[in-house]
Amino acid sequence: MKDLIPDSIPRPRQVRGPTETLTKRPLEELGDLDLLILVLEGFALKDVHMMVSSSTLYTKRNVICLVMGKPEQQVAHLLNSGLGMVRLNAQQSAMAFQFAKTLEQATTVFGTQALAEDWLCRPSRYFGGHVPVDLIETSVGFATVERYLSQIHHGVYV
């Protein structure tokens, strides 16, 4: 009988991950075509800002300026002038998604976002001494980092 009575204590909503901050839906609910359409339509600048702001590493590295291809003053003006509803173009949105997906995957692999960010900002022998976060902005670099994280997650070391 107790199971039928609604719980009067409100439960906190689970914190959204980086990809859900951009897409507004859990990634598992999105097919490839759904994701492609969202990227083509462009993510809202305010959502990209929220995703970047959730990461100490991404904030420190000013990832939002990298994604936008604009200097910090222009991005700040867009955010502060009420133009945060501006939508990114498809290329910018794809790059924002790559950063979100990598942070989410690294957090899953390493257990906490702090450990994930630590790994993302350290040079790696696997990547020829390059820092993983620096590789994410290109599609080839993103795929390489994503594949390596998957190998680590499954215990396959090359």
C-alpha contacts under 8 A as a table, 3 or more apart, distances in Angstrom:
res1	aa1	res2	aa2	distance
1	M	4	L	5.50
1	M	5	I	7.21
2	K	5	I	5.53
3	D	6	P	7.52
7	D	10	P	7.32
16	R	19	T	7.98
16	R	20	E	5.73
16	R	21	T	6.00
17	G	20	E	5.33
17	G	21	T	6.17
17	G	104	E	6.68
18	P	21	T	5.16
18	P	22	L	6.74
18	P	51	M	5.36
18	P	54	S	7.84
18	P	100	A	4.83
18	P	101	K	6.92
18	P	103	L	7.24
18	P	104	E	6.25
19	T	22	L	5.27
19	T	23	T	6.13
19	T	26	P	7.49
19	T	27	L	6.76
19	T	51	M	7.92
19	T	97	F	6.62
19	T	100	A	5.21
19	T	101	K	5.87
19	T	104	E	7.28
20	E	23	T	4.96
20	E	24	K	4.96
20	E	25	R	5.18
20	E	26	P	5.23
20	E	27	L	6.50
21	T	24	K	5.59
21	T	25	R	7.87
21	T	47	D	6.24
21	T	48	V	7.74
21	T	50	M	7.31
21	T	51	M	6.03
22	L	43	F	6.36
22	L	44	A	7.80
22	L	47	D	5.61
22	L	48	V	6.33
22	L	51	M	7.06
22	L	97	F	7.40
23	T	26	P	7.56
23	T	27	L	7.75
23	T	35	L	7.81
23	T	38	L	7.06
23	T	43	F	7.58
25	R	29	E	6.75
25	R	30	L	7.38
26	P	29	E	5.56
26	P	30	L	7.12
27	L	30	L	5.29
28	E	31	G	7.70
30	L	33	L	7.90
30	L	34	D	5.59
30	L	35	L	6.20
31	G	34	D	5.14
31	G	35	L	6.32
32	D	35	L	5.19
32	D	36	L	6.13
33	L	36	L	4.94
33	L	37	I	6.13
34	D	37	I	5.23
34	D	38	L	6.33
35	L	38	L	5.10
35	L	39	V	6.23
36	L	39	V	5.12
36	L	40	L	6.10
37	I	40	L	5.03
37	I	41	E	6.07
38	L	41	E	5.14
38	L	42	G	6.10
38	L	43	F	7.00
39	V	42	G	4.91
39	V	43	F	6.58
39	V	89	N	7.94
39	V	90	A	5.36
39	V	91	Q	7.98
39	V	93	S	5.38
39	V	94	A	5.94
40	L	89	N	7.13
40	L	90	A	4.68
40	L	93	S	7.66
41	E	87	R	7.84
41	E	89	N	7.39
41	E	90	A	6.80
42	G	87	R	5.30
42	G	88	L	4.83
42	G	89	N	5.22
42	G	90	A	5.46
42	G	92	Q	7.81
42	G	93	S	5.47
43	F	47	D	6.89
43	F	48	V	6.94
43	F	87	R	5.42
43	F	88	L	5.56
43	F	89	N	7.84
43	F	93	S	5.70
44	A	47	D	5.33
44	A	48	V	6.50
44	A	84	G	7.02
44	A	85	M	5.47
44	A	86	V	5.77
44	A	87	R	4.36
44	A	88	L	6.27
45	L	48	V	5.08
45	L	49	H	6.07
45	L	79	L	7.56
45	L	84	G	5.28
45	L	85	M	6.01
45	L	86	V	5.63
45	L	87	R	5.65
45	L	88	L	6.31
46	K	49	H	4.99
46	K	50	M	6.14
46	K	79	L	6.94
46	K	84	G	4.84
46	K	85	M	6.21
46	K	86	V	7.86
47	D	50	M	4.96
47	D	51	M	6.18
48	V	51	M	5.06
48	V	52	V	6.14
48	V	64	I	7.17
48	V	96	A	6.76
49	H	52	V	5.16
49	H	53	S	5.92
49	H	64	I	6.53
50	M	53	S	5.06
50	M	54	S	6.38
51	M	54	S	5.40
51	M	55	S	7.35
51	M	100	A	7.10
52	V	55	S	5.64
52	V	58	Y	5.52
52	V	59	T	5.96
52	V	63	V	6.79
52	V	64	I	6.55
53	S	56	T	7.11
53	S	58	Y	7.16
53	S	59	T	5.71
54	S	59	T	7.92
55	S	58	Y	5.19
55	S	59	T	6.02
55	S	113	Q	7.99
55	S	117	E	7.92
56	T	59	T	5.18
56	T	60	K	6.03
56	T	117	E	7.86
57	L	60	K	5.17
57	L	61	R	6.08
57	L	117	E	6.05
57	L	121	C	7.65
58	Y	61	R	5.13
58	Y	62	N	5.93
58	Y	63	V	5.23
58	Y	64	I	7.85
59	T	62	N	5.00
59	T	63	V	6.42
59	T	64	I	7.81
60	K	63	V	7.90
62	N	65	C	5.67
62	N	66	L	6.72
63	V	66	L	4.90
63	V	67	V	6.07
64	I	67	V	5.08
64	I	68	M	6.04
64	I	75	V	7.86
64	I	96	A	8.00
65	C	68	M	5.04
65	C	69	G	5.64
65	C	70	K	5.34
65	C	71	P	5.91
65	C	72	E	5.93
65	C	75	V	6.70
66	L	69	G	5.11
66	L	70	K	7.04
67	V	92	Q	5.43
67	V	93	S	7.80
67	V	95	M	6.09
67	V	96	A	6.10
67	V	137	E	7.86
68	M	75	V	7.66
68	M	88	L	7.43
68	M	92	Q	6.02
70	K	74	Q	6.29
70	K	75	V	6.50
71	P	74	Q	5.60
71	P	75	V	6.53
72	E	75	V	5.20
72	E	76	A	6.02
73	Q	76	A	5.10
73	Q	77	H	6.08
74	Q	77	H	5.02
74	Q	78	L	6.25
75	V	78	L	5.13
75	V	79	L	6.26
76	A	79	L	5.11
76	A	80	N	5.91
77	H	80	N	5.16
77	H	81	S	5.71
78	L	81	S	5.53
78	L	82	G	6.82
78	L	83	L	4.96
78	L	84	G	5.84
78	L	86	V	7.77
79	L	82	G	6.05
79	L	83	L	5.72
79	L	84	G	4.52
80	N	83	L	7.15
80	N	84	G	7.31
81	S	84	G	7.47
82	G	85	M	7.23
83	L	86	V	5.47
88	L	91	Q	7.95
88	L	92	Q	5.69
88	L	93	S	5.73
89	N	92	Q	5.35
89	N	93	S	6.03
90	A	93	S	5.00
90	A	94	A	6.02
91	Q	94	A	5.13
91	Q	95	M	6.31
92	Q	95	M	5.15
92	Q	96	A	6.17
93	S	96	A	4.99
93	S	97	F	6.11
94	A	97	F	5.08
94	A	98	Q	6.22
95	M	98	Q	5.00
95	M	99	F	6.43
95	M	136	I	7.81
95	M	137	E	5.85
95	M	138	T	7.51
95	M	139	S	8.00
96	A	99	F	5.27
96	A	100	A	6.25
97	F	100	A	4.97
97	F	101	K	5.90
98	Q	101	K	5.20
98	Q	102	T	6.02
98	Q	136	I	6.43
98	Q	137	E	7.21
98	Q	139	S	7.96
98	Q	142	F	6.45
99	F	102	T	5.28
99	F	103	L	6.21
99	F	136	I	6.36
99	F	137	E	7.45
100	A	103	L	5.32
100	A	104	E	6.17
101	K	104	E	5.09
101	K	105	Q	6.00
102	T	105	Q	5.10
102	T	106	A	5.93
102	T	136	I	7.67
102	T	142	F	7.62
102	T	145	V	7.66
102	T	146	E	6.54
103	L	106	A	5.18
103	L	107	T	6.03
103	L	113	Q	7.54
103	L	116	A	6.89
103	L	117	E	7.39
104	E	107	T	5.15
104	E	108	T	6.34
105	Q	108	T	5.10
105	Q	109	V	6.24
105	Q	146	E	7.63
105	Q	149	L	7.13
106	A	109	V	5.00
106	A	110	F	5.97
106	A	113	Q	7.60
106	A	116	A	4.99
106	A	117	E	7.83
106	A	120	L	7.88
106	A	149	L	6.59
107	T	110	F	5.29
107	T	111	G	5.42
107	T	112	T	5.14
107	T	113	Q	4.84
107	T	114	A	7.94
107	T	115	L	7.22
107	T	116	A	4.94
107	T	117	E	7.97
108	T	111	G	5.34
108	T	112	T	7.19
109	V	116	A	7.70
109	V	149	L	6.92
109	V	152	I	7.20
109	V	153	H	5.38
110	F	113	Q	7.72
110	F	115	L	5.94
110	F	116	A	5.65
111	G	115	L	7.08
111	G	116	A	7.53
112	T	115	L	5.38
112	T	116	A	6.22
113	Q	116	A	4.87
113	Q	117	E	6.00
114	A	117	E	5.21
114	A	118	D	6.18
115	L	118	D	4.99
115	L	119	W	6.25
116	A	119	W	5.19
116	A	120	L	6.12
117	E	120	L	4.94
117	E	121	C	6.28
118	D	121	C	5.53
118	D	122	R	6.58
119	W	122	R	5.51
119	W	132	P	7.82
120	L	131	V	6.65
120	L	132	P	5.08
120	L	133	V	5.17
121	C	131	V	5.67
121	C	132	P	6.44
121	C	133	V	5.92
122	R	131	V	5.37
122	R	132	P	7.21
123	P	127	F	7.70
123	P	129	G	4.94
123	P	130	H	5.04
123	P	131	V	4.21
123	P	132	P	7.07
124	S	127	F	5.29
124	S	128	G	6.47
124	S	129	G	4.85
124	S	130	H	5.86
124	S	131	V	6.09
124	S	132	P	7.24
125	R	128	G	4.96
125	R	129	G	4.96
125	R	130	H	7.60
126	Y	129	G	7.20
127	F	130	H	5.31
127	F	131	V	7.38
127	F	132	P	7.39
130	H	134	D	7.31
130	H	135	L	7.62
131	V	134	D	5.48
131	V	135	L	6.92
132	P	135	L	5.27
132	P	136	I	6.77
132	P	145	V	6.51
133	V	136	I	5.51
133	V	137	E	7.96
134	D	137	E	6.75
135	L	138	T	6.31
135	L	141	G	4.55
135	L	142	F	6.19
135	L	145	V	7.43
136	I	139	S	7.08
136	I	141	G	5.27
136	I	142	F	4.29
136	I	145	V	7.22
137	E	141	G	6.99
137	E	142	F	6.74
138	T	141	G	5.17
138	T	142	F	6.00
139	S	142	F	5.04
139	S	143	A	6.12
140	V	143	A	5.17
140	V	144	T	6.20
141	G	144	T	5.06
141	G	145	V	6.18
142	F	145	V	5.22
142	F	146	E	5.94
143	A	146	E	5.02
143	A	147	R	5.98
144	T	147	R	5.18
144	T	148	Y	6.21
145	V	148	Y	5.13
145	V	149	L	6.15
146	E	149	L	5.19
146	E	150	S	6.24
147	R	150	S	5.06
147	R	151	Q	6.27
148	Y	151	Q	4.97
148	Y	152	I	6.25
149	L	152	I	5.06
149	L	153	H	6.07
150	S	153	H	4.97
150	S	154	H	6.21
151	Q	154	H	5.17
151	Q	155	G	5.93
151	Q	156	V	4.73
151	Q	157	Y	6.29
152	I	155	G	4.96
152	I	156	V	5.86
152	I	157	Y	6.49
153	H	156	V	7.70
